[in-house]
Amino acid sequence: NYLYISNSNWAEGAGHIYRSTNGRDWEQIAQDFNAWSVSSLISVSDVLYAGTWSFTNPGIWRSANGTSWTQVFTSALPIATFNKFNGGIYAGTFCSDSEGGTIWKSTDGDTWLPFVTNGNGDPHACGVISSVVFAENLYFGVADWSGIAGGRIWRTDGTTVTEVVGDGFGNPNNTTPGGLEVFGERLYASIASDESYQVWVSEDGDPDSWSMVWELLKAGSEAGDATGLIAYNNHL
């Protein structure tokens, strides 16, 4: 019966969670997550999970009531995104420039096992920062800030992971696919470079099935992280 939001507070070094029953009046949860950012939230079977970003104690917390929290997993890398798929909870991470991102998987919320490590073999696949379920697969948007290969999109059936977009949609300066969303039975991805913001679409998510449907030539040096997609009320 609550809507929860989380935030980052780099100045104070403390991310927070707030909740509301009406979307107007908010209360702050009195919990020290020992992190600069509470970067992701997901609700699974009436349990709320929170992923945190710090370089000393990143990890996963959970709560049955939204106010009392317990850290259930300590990660070597900051948590970036959550999703649930085929009875599992998946947590993607950010990483440094020298190692690829990790995806953790749990079937009970207590034990978290590595599903993907070291960027699936590529240390430049550095941040698993978005995800969505589409056509019986789970898709991940994976950032590459190196300027070498560009952002990627991976998908999994829960067993194997394959890359369906591997080159920033043809531009290595397209670094961060920060939005993945299903709309009208098609899969959409948003991404940005220094030159523009873009939205791409695919009928089936397969390689070589993507086309750009929108571009805004007003980006900048910080644009690579500033994309997202939400489907709501028959609009994207």
Accessible surface in RSA format (square Angstrom, percent):
REM  Atomic radii and reference values for relative SASA: ProtOr
REM  Chains: A
REM  Algorithm: Lee & Richards
REM  Probe-radius: 1.40
REM  Slices: 20
REM RES _ NUM      All-atoms   Total-Side   Main-Chain    Non-polar    All polar
REM                ABS   REL    ABS   REL    ABS   REL    ABS   REL    ABS   REL
RES ASN A   1   182.02 125.5 119.10 115.1  62.92 151.5  39.77  95.7 142.26 137.5
RES TYR A   2    95.51  44.6  65.33  37.2  30.19  78.5  34.89  26.2  60.63  74.7
RES LEU A   3   102.79  57.2  98.98  70.8   3.81   9.6 100.94  70.9   1.84   5.0
RES TYR A   4    46.12  21.5  29.46  16.8  16.66  43.4  23.25  17.5  22.87  28.2
RES ILE A   5    80.59  45.9  76.68  57.1   3.91   9.4  80.59  58.0   0.00   0.0
RES SER A   6    34.55  29.2   9.36  12.5  25.20  58.0   0.00   0.0  34.55  48.4
RES ASN A   7    54.99  37.9  47.18  45.6   7.81  18.8  30.92  74.4  24.06  23.3
RES SER A   8    51.71  43.7  26.63  35.5  25.08  57.8  10.62  22.6  41.08  57.6
RES ASN A   9    37.41  25.8  32.63  31.5   4.78  11.5   7.27  17.5  30.15  29.1
RES TRP A  10   139.95  56.2 118.48  57.3  21.48  50.4  98.70  52.6  41.26  66.9
RES ALA A  11   107.45  98.8  59.70  92.1  47.75 108.6  72.55 102.2  34.91  92.5
RES GLU A  12   127.85  73.4  93.06  70.4  34.79  82.8  39.80  77.0  88.04  71.9
RES GLY A  13    27.16  33.5   0.00   N/A  27.16  33.5  10.69  29.3  16.48  36.9
RES ALA A  14    27.34  25.1  26.37  40.7   0.97   2.2  27.34  38.5   0.00   0.0
RES GLY A  15     2.41   3.0   0.00   N/A   2.41   3.0   0.00   0.0   2.41   5.4
RES HIS A  16    30.86  16.9  30.47  21.2   0.40   1.0  23.88  24.6   6.99   8.1
RES ILE A  17     0.00   0.0   0.00   0.0   0.00   0.0   0.00   0.0   0.00   0.0
RES TYR A  18    54.94  25.7  54.94  31.3   0.00   0.0  33.26  25.0  21.69  26.7
RES ARG A  19    24.94  10.5  24.21  12.3   0.73   1.7   0.05   0.1  24.89  15.1
RES SER A  20     3.73   3.2   0.00   0.0   3.73   8.6   2.60   5.5   1.13   1.6
RES THR A  21   100.21  71.3  65.80  66.7  34.41  82.0  43.68  58.7  56.53  85.5
RES ASN A  22    62.62  43.2  35.09  33.9  27.53  66.3  28.37  68.3  34.25  33.1
RES GLY A  23    40.96  50.5   0.00   N/A  40.96  50.5  16.09  44.1  24.87  55.7
RES ARG A  24   184.56  77.5 157.18  80.1  27.39  65.2  73.91 101.0 110.65  67.1
RES ASP A  25    99.37  69.6  89.21  88.8  10.16  24.0  37.28  87.7  62.09  61.9
RES TRP A  26    93.27  37.4  54.71  26.5  38.56  90.5  44.66  23.8  48.62  78.9
RES GLU A  27    82.95  47.6  76.84  58.1   6.11  14.6  37.11  71.8  45.84  37.4
RES GLN A  28    91.56  51.2  66.56  48.6  25.00  59.5  17.99  38.3  73.56  55.8
RES ILE A  29     4.68   2.7   2.37   1.8   2.31   5.6   3.80   2.7   0.89   2.4
RES ALA A  30   101.48  93.3  66.25 102.2  35.23  80.1  75.94 106.9  25.54  67.6
RES GLN A  31    44.67  25.0  30.65  22.4  14.01  33.4   5.11  10.9  39.56  30.0
RES ASP A  32   109.78  76.9  90.43  90.0  19.35  45.8  43.83 103.2  65.95  65.8
RES PHE A  33     2.35   1.2   0.54   0.3   1.81   4.7   0.54   0.3   1.81   5.2
RES ASN A  34    82.00  56.5  73.96  71.5   8.04  19.4  18.61  44.8  63.39  61.3
RES ALA A  35     2.88   2.6   0.00   0.0   2.88   6.5   1.68   2.4   1.20   3.2
RES TRP A  36    88.42  35.5  88.42  42.8   0.00   0.0  62.62  33.4  25.80  41.9
RES SER A  37     2.61   2.2   2.61   3.5   0.00   0.0   0.00   0.0   2.61   3.7
RES VAL A  38     2.05   1.4   0.00   0.0   2.05   4.9   0.00   0.0   2.05   5.6
RES SER A  39    37.81  31.9   8.55  11.4  29.26  67.4  14.80  31.5  23.01  32.2
RES SER A  40    15.27  12.9   9.33  12.5   5.94  13.7   6.70  14.3   8.57  12.0
RES LEU A  41    46.31  25.8  18.70  13.4  27.60  69.4  18.74  13.2  27.56  74.2
RES ILE A  42    24.82  14.1  18.65  13.9   6.17  14.9  24.82  17.9   0.00   0.0
RES SER A  43    61.31  51.8  54.08  72.2   7.23  16.7  32.49  69.2  28.82  40.4
RES VAL A  44    27.13  17.8  25.78  23.3   1.35   3.3  25.81  22.4   1.32   3.6
RES SER A  45   102.17  86.3  65.67  87.6  36.50  84.1  48.11 102.4  54.07  75.7
RES ASP A  46   133.63  93.6 112.42 111.9  21.21  50.1  35.50  83.5  98.13  97.9
RES VAL A  47    38.03  25.0  37.81  34.2   0.22   0.5  38.03  33.0   0.00   0.0
RES LEU A  48    22.02  12.3  20.27  14.5   1.76   4.4  20.27  14.2   1.76   4.7
RES TYR A  49     8.77   4.1   8.77   5.0   0.00   0.0   0.01   0.0   8.75  10.8
RES ALA A  50     0.00   0.0   0.00   0.0   0.00   0.0   0.00   0.0   0.00   0.0
RES GLY A  51     0.00   0.0   0.00   N/A   0.00   0.0   0.00   0.0   0.00   0.0
RES THR A  52     0.00   0.0   0.00   0.0   0.00   0.0   0.00   0.0   0.00   0.0
RES TRP A  53    53.81  21.6  53.81  26.0   0.00   0.0  53.58  28.6   0.23   0.4
RES SER A  54     3.62   3.1   3.58   4.8   0.04   0.1   3.58   7.6   0.04   0.1
RES PHE A  55   130.59  65.3 100.03  62.0  30.55  79.5 102.97  62.4  27.62  79.0
RES THR A  56   121.14  86.2  85.85  87.0  35.29  84.1  79.86 107.3  41.28  62.4
RES ASN A  57    31.96  22.0  31.96  30.9   0.00   0.0   8.44  20.3  23.52  22.7
RES PRO A  58     6.16   4.5   6.16   5.6   0.00   0.0   6.16   5.1   0.00   0.0
RES GLY A  59     0.00   0.0   0.00   N/A   0.00   0.0   0.00   0.0   0.00   0.0
RES ILE A  60     0.00   0.0   0.00   0.0   0.00   0.0   0.00   0.0   0.00   0.0
RES TRP A  61    23.10   9.3  23.10  11.2   0.00   0.0  23.10  12.3   0.00   0.0
RES ARG A  62    65.33  27.4  63.08  32.2   2.25   5.3   7.98  10.9  57.35  34.8
RES SER A  63     4.41   3.7   0.00   0.0   4.41  10.1   3.32   7.1   1.09   1.5
RES ALA A  64    89.70  82.5  58.08  89.6  31.61  71.9  59.16  83.3  30.53  80.9
RES ASN A  65    84.68  58.4  66.45  64.2  18.23  43.9  40.16  96.7  44.52  43.0
RES GLY A  66     3.03   3.7   0.00   N/A   3.03   3.7   0.84   2.3   2.19   4.9
RES THR A  67    58.67  41.7  49.05  49.7   9.61  22.9  36.97  49.7  21.69  32.8
RES SER A  68    74.94  63.3  63.17  84.3  11.77  27.1  39.65  84.4  35.29  49.4
RES TRP A  69    21.21   8.5   0.00   0.0  21.21  49.8   0.01   0.0  21.20  34.4
RES THR A  70    87.56  62.3  84.20  85.4   3.36   8.0  54.64  73.4  32.92  49.8
RES GLN A  71    50.87  28.4  26.37  19.3  24.49  58.3  15.04  32.0  35.82  27.2
RES VAL A  72    33.48  22.0   8.88   8.0  24.60  59.3  16.46  14.3  17.02  46.2
RES PHE A  73    33.57  16.8  26.99  16.7   6.58  17.1  32.50  19.7   1.07   3.1
RES THR A  74    85.86  61.1  64.46  65.3  21.40  51.0  44.66  60.0  41.20  62.3
RES SER A  75     4.85   4.1   0.47   0.6   4.38  10.1   1.30   2.8   3.55   5.0
RES ALA A  76    97.87  90.0  60.79  93.8  37.08  84.4  71.97 101.4  25.90  68.6
RES LEU A  77    18.68  10.4  18.53  13.3   0.16   0.4  18.53  13.0   0.16   0.4
RES PRO A  78     0.98   0.7   0.98   0.9   0.00   0.0   0.98   0.8   0.00   0.0
RES ILE A  79     0.00   0.0   0.00   0.0   0.00   0.0   0.00   0.0   0.00   0.0
RES ALA A  80    11.20  10.3   0.10   0.2  11.09  25.2   0.10   0.1  11.09  29.4
RES THR A  81    14.65  10.4  13.87  14.1   0.78   1.9   3.44   4.6  11.22  17.0
RES PHE A  82    15.04   7.5   0.68   0.4  14.36  37.4   0.89   0.5  14.15  40.5
RES ASN A  83    26.80  18.5  25.88  25.0   0.92   2.2   1.32   3.2  25.48  24.6
RES LYS A  84   102.86  50.2  96.13  59.0   6.73  16.0  62.53  56.3  40.32  43.0
RES PHE A  85    13.23   6.6   6.75   4.2   6.49  16.9  11.59   7.0   1.64   4.7
RES ASN A  86   122.29  84.3  75.61  73.1  46.68 112.4  30.00  72.2  92.29  89.2
RES GLY A  87    70.56  87.0   0.00   N/A  70.56  87.0  45.94 126.1  24.63  55.2
RES GLY A  88     1.90   2.3   0.00   N/A   1.90   2.3   0.61   1.7   1.29   2.9
RES ILE A  89     9.93   5.7   9.93   7.4   0.00   0.0   9.93   7.1   0.00   0.0
RES TYR A  90     2.04   1.0   1.03   0.6   1.01   2.6   0.15   0.1   1.89   2.3
RES ALA A  91     0.00   0.0   0.00   0.0   0.00   0.0   0.00   0.0   0.00   0.0
RES GLY A  92     0.29   0.4   0.00   N/A   0.29   0.4   0.00   0.0   0.29   0.7
RES THR A  93     0.00   0.0   0.00   0.0   0.00   0.0   0.00   0.0   0.00   0.0
RES PHE A  94    36.48  18.3  36.48  22.6   0.00   0.0  36.48  22.1   0.00   0.0
RES CYS A  95    18.89  14.3   0.00   0.0  18.89  44.4   2.47   6.3  16.41  17.7
RES SER A  96    51.63  43.6  40.60  54.2  11.03  25.4  47.81 101.8   3.82   5.3
RES ASP A  97   120.59  84.5 104.94 104.4  15.65  37.0  38.69  91.0  81.90  81.7
RES SER A  98    95.96  81.1  67.39  89.9  28.57  65.8  52.90 112.7  43.06  60.3
RES GLU A  99    71.70  41.2  71.61  54.2   0.09   0.2  18.20  35.2  53.50  43.7
RES GLY A 100     1.51   1.9   0.00   N/A   1.51   1.9   0.00   0.0   1.51   3.4
RES GLY A 101     0.00   0.0   0.00   N/A   0.00   0.0   0.00   0.0   0.00   0.0
RES THR A 102    13.27   9.4  13.27  13.5   0.00   0.0   1.87   2.5  11.41  17.2
RES ILE A 103     0.00   0.0   0.00   0.0   0.00   0.0   0.00   0.0   0.00   0.0
RES TRP A 104    43.49  17.5  43.49  21.1   0.00   0.0  42.81  22.8   0.69   1.1
RES LYS A 105    52.85  25.8  50.42  30.9   2.43   5.8  20.19  18.2  32.66  34.8
RES SER A 106     2.23   1.9   0.00   0.0   2.23   5.1   2.23   4.8   0.00   0.0
RES THR A 107   108.15  76.9  78.99  80.1  29.16  69.5  50.75  68.2  57.40  86.8
RES ASP A 108    81.79  57.3  57.74  57.5  24.05  56.9  39.61  93.2  42.18  42.1
RES GLY A 109     0.00   0.0   0.00   N/A   0.00   0.0   0.00   0.0   0.00   0.0
RES ASP A 110    76.40  53.5  62.34  62.1  14.06  33.2  23.41  55.1  52.99  52.8
RES THR A 111    76.31  54.3  69.58  70.5   6.73  16.0  46.14  62.0  30.17  45.6
RES TRP A 112    12.76   5.1   0.00   0.0  12.76  30.0   0.00   0.0  12.76  20.7
RES LEU A 113   113.09  63.0 112.84  80.7   0.24   0.6 112.84  79.2   0.24   0.7
RES PRO A 114    73.93  53.9  50.80  46.3  23.13  84.1  50.87  42.0  23.06 143.3
RES PHE A 115    45.94  23.0  18.90  11.7  27.04  70.4  23.13  14.0  22.81  65.3
RES VAL A 116     6.34   4.2   1.60   1.5   4.74  11.4   6.34   5.5   0.00   0.0
RES THR A 117    78.19  55.6  70.67  71.6   7.51  17.9  39.25  52.7  38.94  58.9
RES ASN A 118    72.74  50.2  66.24  64.0   6.49  15.6  27.19  65.4  45.54  44.0
RES GLY A 119     1.63   2.0   0.00   N/A   1.63   2.0   0.00   0.0   1.63   3.7
RES ASN A 120    75.96  52.4  48.93  47.3  27.03  65.1   6.81  16.4  69.15  66.8
RES GLY A 121    64.63  79.7   0.00   N/A  64.63  79.7  32.19  88.3  32.44  72.7
RES ASP A 122    45.56  31.9  44.57  44.4   0.98   2.3  21.11  49.7  24.45  24.4
RES PRO A 123    50.50  36.8  50.42  46.0   0.08   0.3  50.42  41.6   0.08   0.5
RES HIS A 124    58.68  32.1  55.67  38.7   3.01   7.7  38.70  39.9  19.99  23.3
RES ALA A 125     0.10   0.1   0.10   0.2   0.00   0.0   0.10   0.1   0.00   0.0
RES CYS A 126     4.80   3.6   4.80   5.4   0.00   0.0   3.54   9.0   1.26   1.4
RES GLY A 127     0.00   0.0   0.00   N/A   0.00   0.0   0.00   0.0   0.00   0.0
RES VAL A 128     0.00   0.0   0.00   0.0   0.00   0.0   0.00   0.0   0.00   0.0
RES ILE A 129    30.58  17.4  13.50  10.1  17.07  41.2  13.56   9.8  17.02  46.2
RES SER A 130    10.50   8.9   6.96   9.3   3.54   8.1  10.50  22.4   0.00   0.0
RES SER A 131    19.25  16.3   1.42   1.9  17.83  41.1   0.33   0.7  18.93  26.5
RES VAL A 132    18.36  12.1  18.10  16.4   0.26   0.6  18.36  15.9   0.00   0.0
RES VAL A 133    62.52  41.1  48.52  43.9  14.00  33.7  48.52  42.2  14.00  38.0
RES PHE A 134    16.09   8.0  12.61   7.8   3.48   9.1  16.09   9.8   0.00   0.0
RES ALA A 135    64.91  59.7  31.93  49.3  32.99  75.0  47.84  67.4  17.07  45.2
RES GLU A 136   156.65  89.9 135.18 102.3  21.47  51.1  57.59 111.4  99.06  80.9
RES ASN A 137    31.59  21.8  31.59  30.5   0.00   0.0   0.00   0.0  31.59  30.5
RES LEU A 138     0.00   0.0   0.00   0.0   0.00   0.0   0.00   0.0   0.00   0.0
RES TYR A 139     0.55   0.3   0.55   0.3   0.00   0.0   0.00   0.0   0.55   0.7
RES PHE A 140     1.58   0.8   1.58   1.0   0.00   0.0   1.58   1.0   0.00   0.0
RES GLY A 141     0.00   0.0   0.00   N/A   0.00   0.0   0.00   0.0   0.00   0.0
RES VAL A 142     0.00   0.0   0.00   0.0   0.00   0.0   0.00   0.0   0.00   0.0
RES ALA A 143     0.00   0.0   0.00   0.0   0.00   0.0   0.00   0.0   0.00   0.0
RES ASP A 144     0.34   0.2   0.34   0.3   0.00   0.0   0.00   0.0   0.34   0.3
RES TRP A 145    99.36  39.9  71.91  34.8  27.45  64.4  70.02  37.3  29.34  47.6
RES SER A 146    53.28  45.0  13.15  17.6  40.13  92.4  25.11  53.5  28.17  39.5
RES GLY A 147    37.93  46.8   0.00   N/A  37.93  46.8  17.78  48.8  20.15  45.1
RES ILE A 148   112.70  64.1  88.45  65.9  24.25  58.4  92.98  67.0  19.72  53.5
RES ALA A 149    27.98  25.7  22.46  34.7   5.52  12.6  26.95  37.9   1.03   2.7
RES GLY A 150     0.00   0.0   0.00   N/A   0.00   0.0   0.00   0.0   0.00   0.0
RES GLY A 151     0.94   1.2   0.00   N/A   0.94   1.2   0.48   1.3   0.46   1.0
RES ARG A 152     7.37   3.1   7.17   3.7   0.20   0.5   0.20   0.3   7.17   4.3
RES ILE A 153     0.62   0.4   0.62   0.5   0.00   0.0   0.62   0.4   0.00   0.0
RES TRP A 154     3.17   1.3   3.17   1.5   0.00   0.0   1.25   0.7   1.92   3.1
RES ARG A 155    48.73  20.5  48.03  24.5   0.70   1.7   3.12   4.3  45.61  27.6
RES THR A 156     1.75   1.2   0.00   0.0   1.75   4.2   1.75   2.4   0.00   0.0
RES ASP A 157    76.39  53.5  61.63  61.3  14.76  34.9  25.17  59.2  51.22  51.1
RES GLY A 158    15.33  18.9   0.00   N/A  15.33  18.9   6.39  17.5   8.94  20.0
RES THR A 159   109.71  78.0  87.28  88.5  22.43  53.5  58.90  79.1  50.82  76.8
RES THR A 160    81.52  58.0  75.73  76.8   5.79  13.8  65.27  87.7  16.25  24.6
RES VAL A 161    28.31  18.6   7.15   6.5  21.16  51.0   7.15   6.2  21.16  57.4
RES THR A 162    72.25  51.4  67.75  68.7   4.50  10.7  66.03  88.7   6.22   9.4
RES GLU A 163    82.35  47.3  58.21  44.0  24.15  57.5  20.48  39.6  61.88  50.5
RES VAL A 164     8.83   5.8   1.31   1.2   7.53  18.1   2.56   2.2   6.27  17.0
RES VAL A 165    10.27   6.8   5.78   5.2   4.50  10.8  10.26   8.9   0.02   0.0
RES GLY A 166    27.60  34.0   0.00   N/A  27.60  34.0   8.96  24.6  18.64  41.8
RES ASP A 167    75.25  52.7  75.05  74.7   0.21   0.5  33.48  78.8  41.77  41.7
RES GLY A 168     0.00   0.0   0.00   N/A   0.00   0.0   0.00   0.0   0.00   0.0
RES PHE A 169    25.14  12.6   4.34   2.7  20.80  54.1  12.47   7.6  12.66  36.2
RES GLY A 170    59.34  73.2   0.00   N/A  59.34  73.2  27.32  75.0  32.02  71.7
RES ASN A 171    46.98  32.4  45.88  44.3   1.10   2.6  16.82  40.5  30.16  29.1
RES PRO A 172    55.27  40.3  55.27  50.4   0.00   0.0  55.27  45.6   0.00   0.0
RES ASN A 173    74.57  51.4  70.72  68.3   3.84   9.3   6.04  14.5  68.53  66.2
RES ASN A 174     2.79   1.9   2.79   2.7   0.00   0.0   0.00   0.0   2.79   2.7
RES THR A 175    20.41  14.5  20.41  20.7   0.00   0.0  18.94  25.4   1.47   2.2
RES THR A 176     4.94   3.5   4.94   5.0   0.00   0.0   4.94   6.6   0.00   0.0
RES PRO A 177     0.71   0.5   0.71   0.6   0.00   0.0   0.71   0.6   0.00   0.0
RES GLY A 178    19.43  24.0   0.00   N/A  19.43  24.0   4.64  12.7  14.79  33.1
RES GLY A 179     2.43   3.0   0.00   N/A   2.43   3.0   2.43   6.7   0.00   0.0
RES LEU A 180    12.33   6.9   0.21   0.2  12.12  30.5   0.21   0.1  12.12  32.6
RES GLU A 181    35.31  20.3  35.31  26.7   0.00   0.0   0.46   0.9  34.84  28.4
RES VAL A 182    47.26  31.1  37.63  34.1   9.64  23.2  37.63  32.7   9.64  26.1
RES PHE A 183    60.18  30.1  56.49  35.0   3.68   9.6  59.77  36.2   0.41   1.2
RES GLY A 184    63.37  78.1   0.00   N/A  63.37  78.1  38.68 106.1  24.69  55.3
RES GLU A 185   155.12  89.1 137.23 103.8  17.90  42.6  55.62 107.6  99.51  81.2
RES ARG A 186    83.60  35.1  83.60  42.6   0.00   0.0   9.97  13.6  73.62  44.6
RES LEU A 187     0.00   0.0   0.00   0.0   0.00   0.0   0.00   0.0   0.00   0.0
RES TYR A 188    17.35   8.1  17.35   9.9   0.00   0.0   6.68   5.0  10.66  13.1
RES ALA A 189     0.00   0.0   0.00   0.0   0.00   0.0   0.00   0.0   0.00   0.0
RES SER A 190     5.09   4.3   5.09   6.8   0.00   0.0   5.09  10.8   0.00   0.0
RES ILE A 191     0.47   0.3   0.47   0.3   0.00   0.0   0.47   0.3   0.00   0.0
RES ALA A 192     0.00   0.0   0.00   0.0   0.00   0.0   0.00   0.0   0.00   0.0
RES SER A 193     2.84   2.4   0.96   1.3   1.88   4.3   1.88   4.0   0.96   1.3
RES ASP A 194    87.04  61.0  75.73  75.4  11.31  26.7  15.69  36.9  71.36  71.2
RES GLU A 195    98.67  56.6  87.10  65.9  11.57  27.5  62.71 121.3  35.95  29.4
RES SER A 196     1.62   1.4   1.62   2.2   0.00   0.0   0.05   0.1   1.57   2.2
RES TYR A 197    54.21  25.3  54.21  30.8   0.00   0.0  27.99  21.0  26.22  32.3
RES GLN A 198     9.76   5.5   8.49   6.2   1.27   3.0   1.20   2.6   8.56   6.5
RES VAL A 199    17.92  11.8  17.92  16.2   0.00   0.0  17.92  15.6   0.00   0.0
RES TRP A 200    35.65  14.3  35.65  17.3   0.00   0.0  35.65  19.0   0.00   0.0
RES VAL A 201     8.52   5.6   7.83   7.1   0.69   1.7   7.83   6.8   0.69   1.9
RES SER A 202     1.71   1.4   0.00   0.0   1.71   3.9   1.71   3.6   0.00   0.0
RES GLU A 203   114.66  65.8 101.91  77.1  12.75  30.4  57.81 111.8  56.85  46.4
RES ASP A 204    66.98  46.9  60.26  60.0   6.72  15.9  29.47  69.4  37.51  37.4
RES GLY A 205     0.00   0.0   0.00   N/A   0.00   0.0   0.00   0.0   0.00   0.0
RES ASP A 206    51.31  35.9  51.31  51.1   0.00   0.0  12.69  29.9  38.62  38.5
RES PRO A 207    68.32  49.8  57.18  52.1  11.13  40.5  57.19  47.2  11.13  69.2
RES ASP A 208   153.82 107.7 106.13 105.6  47.69 112.8  41.18  96.9 112.64 112.3
RES SER A 209    39.46  33.3  15.25  20.4  24.21  55.8  26.45  56.3  13.01  18.2
RES TRP A 210    31.56  12.7   7.55   3.7  24.01  56.4   7.76   4.1  23.81  38.6
RES SER A 211    60.07  50.8  57.22  76.4   2.86   6.6  42.62  90.8  17.46  24.5
RES MET A 212    82.26  42.6  53.11  35.1  29.15  69.4  51.95  44.2  30.32  40.2
RES VAL A 213    79.61  52.4  42.93  38.9  36.67  88.4  51.64  44.9  27.96  75.8
RES TRP A 214   125.92  50.5 118.55  57.4   7.37  17.3  98.41  52.5  27.51  44.6
RES GLU A 215    76.14  43.7  48.74  36.9  27.40  65.2   9.57  18.5  66.56  54.3
RES LEU A 216    69.08  38.5  68.44  49.0   0.64   1.6  69.08  48.5   0.00   0.0
RES LEU A 217   131.13  73.0 107.09  76.6  24.04  60.4 107.09  75.2  24.04  64.7
RES LYS A 218   152.75  74.5 133.39  81.8  19.36  46.1  84.45  76.0  68.30  72.8
RES ALA A 219    32.69  30.1   0.00   0.0  32.69  74.4   2.09   2.9  30.60  81.1
RES GLY A 220    29.37  36.2   0.00   N/A  29.37  36.2  29.27  80.3   0.10   0.2
RES SER A 221    99.79  84.3  67.84  90.5  31.94  73.6  45.15  96.1  54.64  76.5
RES GLU A 222   143.98  82.7 131.52  99.5  12.46  29.7  64.59 124.9  79.39  64.8
RES ALA A 223     4.81   4.4   1.04   1.6   3.78   8.6   3.65   5.1   1.16   3.1
RES GLY A 224    12.58  15.5   0.00   N/A  12.58  15.5   9.52  26.1   3.07   6.9
RES ASP A 225    93.67  65.6  72.19  71.9  21.48  50.8  30.46  71.7  63.21  63.0
RES ALA A 226    60.42  55.6  37.83  58.4  22.59  51.4  49.68  70.0  10.74  28.5
RES THR A 227    27.71  19.7   3.46   3.5  24.25  57.8  12.65  17.0  15.06  22.8
RES GLY A 228    52.37  64.6   0.00   N/A  52.37  64.6  25.21  69.2  27.16  60.8
RES LEU A 229    32.75  18.2  15.14  10.8  17.61  44.3  18.27  12.8  14.48  39.0
RES ILE A 230   135.26  77.0 123.00  91.6  12.26  29.5 123.00  88.6  12.26  33.3
RES ALA A 231    36.94  34.0  16.03  24.7  20.91  47.6  16.39  23.1  20.56  54.5
RES TYR A 232   168.12  78.5 160.15  91.1   7.97  20.7 119.47  89.8  48.65  60.0
RES ASN A 233   107.71  74.3  85.64  82.8  22.07  53.1  17.03  41.0  90.69  87.7
RES ASN A 234   135.23  93.3 109.60 105.9  25.63  61.7  26.95  64.9 108.28 104.7
RES HIS A 235   131.10  71.7 127.25  88.4   3.85   9.9  95.81  98.7  35.29  41.1
RES LEU A 236    76.30  42.5  18.54  13.3  57.75 145.2  34.00  23.9  42.29 113.8
END  Absolute sums over single chains surface
CHAIN  1 A    11267.4       8405.0       2862.4       5904.6       5362.8
END  Absolute sums over all chains
TOTAL         11267.4       8405.0       2862.4       5904.6       5362.8
